[in-house]
Amino acid sequence: MPTNERSGELAVVTGASGGIGEQIAAGLARTGATVVLVARDRTRLDLARDRIRRAVPGADLETEAVDLSNLAGVGALADRLGERAPSVVVSNAAVIAPLDDRTPDGMHRSLVTNHLAPYLLLRRLAERPTDAPRRFVVVGASPTGLARTPVDLDDLDPRSGRGLGWPPSFRPFVAYARTKNMNAMFVYALASRLAGTATTVNGAHPGIIRGDLGRDTRGALKAFGALCGVLAADTVTGADTPVWLATSREAEGVTGEFFVKRRAVRTAPHTTDPERVERLWRESARLVGLPAEHVPSPGPHPTGS
């Protein structure tokens, strides 16, 4: 049975129809929170909800079938959730899409799903006035593994193919890696804008986890994914740090950090450079149709480091 620790609170998890996202949702459900599972496929969402209810009897679960590569749908989701003031939002959804896989807005599906969707969702929620503590967690990737794939700020939506390497079948993974560096940069940018409020923002690397991020991959990338699958940890292990950041007393008040195995770590200098971080923020705002300026919501300063 769920505990009553967070009874009455609302938590949101994107990419919750399987894998790490499902396990994060289950972990939050165990605290007694009402958990909204967000993913594209309604059938898979319903199956995940049923699995969580079997694992966590009495879990209070809701589903939102939203395609996070559709910015209009993400904006509508932000409106619906904003009315309910969630206290926890875990942005977990991510894909590795072929470079020619474009959204209705004409942008690369990995860019939209992995970066622009959390940018739009969390920013819109953050700008909702509240005095209540909130925790935003963005699931990223290995800071060590990403150190050699800096974001190309002149080619966010990878059309030129510049710097994506060889062989061509591996390029979607490099584009994906860039979006994961965008996740860290977004964490730092949003946390700095929310300094002095009751909302904290942190990133987390779940480890190399079995999943279907690369279900559309082929060639060398497909072989690489198969090898990673042999070495990967289970999804319960991957969910540990995001759930800890979202619920633990140790993480209360901590903001603007990136965590691996519950420990704050440094990410690559190209992700922390203030000019680069600000430029990504402004370009992301342009792509989602928001002003570059951010209006932080009121609230007391977080207690903690």
N, C-alpha and C positions, 0 to 999 in steps of 0.2 A: 504494500500500500504506500502511496505517496506520503511524505512527511507534511506537516503543516507549516514548515519554515517559510514558504513563500505563498501561502494560500491567499487568493485574491489578487495576486500579481499576474501580469500578462507577459509572456515571453514569446519571441518570434524566431524561427529558424528557417533560413532559405536553403534550398537544395536538400530538403528533408525527406525525400521519397526513397532514400536508401543510403547505404554507406555511412560516412562520418555524420552527415546531417541527421540521419535517423537516430544514430546513437546519441548525438548531442540533444536532440529533442527528448529522447528517453531519459537522459540524465537530468534535464530540466524538469520533466514531468515528475520525477522522483522527489523533487523539492516541494511539490504541491502547487506549483504555478500552473495556470492555464497556458498551454503551449499551442501556438499557431504554426502548423507545418506548411511551408510554401514550396511549391515546385510546379513544373509545367504540366506533368501528366496526371490527370485526375485518377486514373485507375491505379497507378503506382502509389500515389498519395494515400488512397484508401487502404491499399495493402499495407503500407508502412504504418498507418494509424492503427490498423488491426494488430499488427505485430507488437507495437509498443503497448497497446492495451493488454495483450497477453503477458508481456514482460513486466508491466507496471499496472496491476489491477487497480481500478479506480482513477486512472490517469484522466485528466480533463484536457481533451485534445480537440482542435479545430483544424480545418484544412482550407488553404487558399490555392486554387489552381491558377497560377500566373506564370506566363512565359517571361522570364527575366531578360530575354533578349529583345523584348518589346518595351521600349521606354514609356510609351503611353500607358501600358498596363502597369508598369512599375510605379508611375506617378499616381495612378488610381489606387493602387495598393497602399501607397504612402498616405493618401487621403483617408482611406478606410481605417488603417491602423492608427493614424494620428489622432483620430477621434477617441481612441481607447487608451492612449498614453501607455504603450508598453514600457516595462521597466528593464527588459533585457531584449536585445536584438543581436542575433548571431548571423552574420553574413557568411555563408558557407558555399553557396552555389558556384560552380566553375565548370568550364568545358574546354576541351582542346578541339577547336574546329578547323577544318581545312581553310586555307587562305581565301578561297573563292566562295566560302559560305558567308553570305551577306544577309543582314537583317532587312526588314521592310524599309528601314531608314537608310539602307545602303552601307552600313558599317559592318566590320568584321564581327562575327558572332562572339568570338572569345573576348574581344574588347568590351562589348556591351554587357555580356553576361557577367564577366569576371570583375570588371572595374566600374563601368558607367552605371550599372544597375545599383551596386552598393553605394556609389557616390550619390546618386539621386535619392535612393530610399533613406539612407542614414542622414543625409543633409536635410531633407524635407522633414524628417522626424525631429532632428536636432533643433530646428527652427521653430518647433511648436513650444510655446511657453509652458514651463512646468517648474515647480519647486521640488519635485520628488526626485530622488536619486535614480539614475539610469546607467546601465552599462551596455556599451556597444562593443562587440567583438568581431573582428574581421579575420577570417581564416585565410592565412597566406601560405607561404611555402618556405623551404629551407633558405635562410639568409646566406649560408655558405654556398649552396648550389646556385643561387641567383646572382652571386657577386659578379659574374662575368657576362651578365645579360642586362646591361643598363637600358632603361627606357629610352627609345629614340623620340625625343620630344618634338622633332620635326616630322615624324611619321607615326603618330599614335595609332592610326588606322592603317595597318601595314599594306600599303599598295605598291610601294616601290620594291619591296623585297630586300632593301638595303640592310646588310648586316645579319640576315637571317641564316646565313651559312649554307653548308652542304652536308648531306645530300638534300635535294628538294623535299623529300618525304618527311624530313626532320624539321622543316621550317615551321610548321604549325606549333610544335612544341616550344620553339624559341619565342614565337609570338605569345604563346601562353605564359612563358616564363616572364616576359616583359610585363604582362598584366599582373602577375603576382608581385613584382616589384612596385607596380602602381598601387597595389593594396597597401604596402607598407608606407609609401609616400602619402597616401590618402589618410591613413591613421594619424601620421604626424601632423598633417595639415588641419584635420578636423579637431584633433585634441588641442592644438594650439589655439584654435578659434573658440573652443569651449572652455578654456582655462578660466577658473573662477566660477564655474557653474557646477551643478550637481551631476552632470553627465560625464562619464569617463569613456575613453576610446582606446582600445588596445588591439594589437595583432597577435596572432598565434600560428605557429607551424605545427601541424598535427603529426608530422612524420610522413614517411612514404607508406601509403595505405592502399590496400587493395580496393579497387573501384572500377568505374566504367567511364572515367574522364576521357579516355582515348578510344571510345568505341568506334569512331569513324576514322581511326588512323590506319596507315598502311606502310608497307616497305620497312625501312630501317627503324622508323618510329614505332611501328607495331612490334617489331622484335625487341626493341628497347623496353617497351611497356610490358611485354611478357616476362622479361628478365626482372624488372622491378617488382612485378607481381609475385615472383618466387621469393624475393627478399623482403617483401612488404610486411608490415605489422597488421594486426586486426583493427577493425573499425572502433572497437571499444577503447583500445589504446589511443587511437587518433582523436577520440572525442574528449579525452581527459583534460588536456590543458584548456581548450575552449570552455568546457563546463566549469572548470575551476575559476577561470577569469570571470565568468558570468555570475558565479554564486558564492565564492569563498570570502570569508572575512579577511583573509590575508591580502586579497586583491582589492579590498574596499579602498576607494580613493586613489588608486594607482591609475595613471593615465599617460598616454603618449609613449607607450613601451611596446616592444615586440618580444614575445615569449616562446621559448622552446623548452619542453618538459618542465613547465612551471617556473622557469628562470628567465629573467629579462636578459636579452642579448643585444649586441650591436648589429645593425644591418649595414650593408655596404655604404661607403661615403656618397655614392651617387644617388642613394635613396634618402639621404639626410641633408644634402646641400640645400640651404634655404631657397636659393633662387630656382633650383630645379623643382623643388616641392611646390613652390608658389606658381611656377609656370604650368605644371601639371594641373593644379587646382583650377587655374583660370581657363585652360583649354578644355578641361572636363566640363566646366560650367557652360562654356560655349556649345559644346556638343550636346548637352542635355537641355539646353534652352533656359538656363538660370543665369541671373546676374553673378558676376564674380564676387561681389560683396556677400558676406555671410552675416546674418543677424543672430547672435547667440541668444538662446533662451535664458531667462533669469534663473537664479537658484544659488544656494550656498556653495562656497568653495569646497571641493572634496576634502575629506579628512584623510590624510595619509601622504605618502611620498609620491 
